[in-house]
């Protein structure tokens, strides 16, 4: 099971085992990570699961889809490494991934 490192909105580091095939958002919710609100439930419609992928991992995670790009326009403080965690599926290739949770209640 891949280990995902979430850095929550308070700067706390959480190393979590997350099952393959679930989204980073689902993994965050299952592990009680502060700041992942996921108001739309993972349908890529609200940007309240916005996070920043650690720059060392952006190539491995890949680029957002056109639909995700459109939804990211709603995100507060969007950066080049912004992603919606509902759109990133966990796999063994992401073992060790570091995700910084954005301020999603702004």
Buried (B, 14 or more C-beta within 10 A) or exposed (E): EBEBBBBBBEEEEBEBEBEEEBBBBBBBBEBEBBBBBBEBEBEBBBBBBBBBBBEEBBEEBEEBEEEBEEBBEEBEEBBEBBBBBBBBEBEEEBBBBBBBBBEBEE
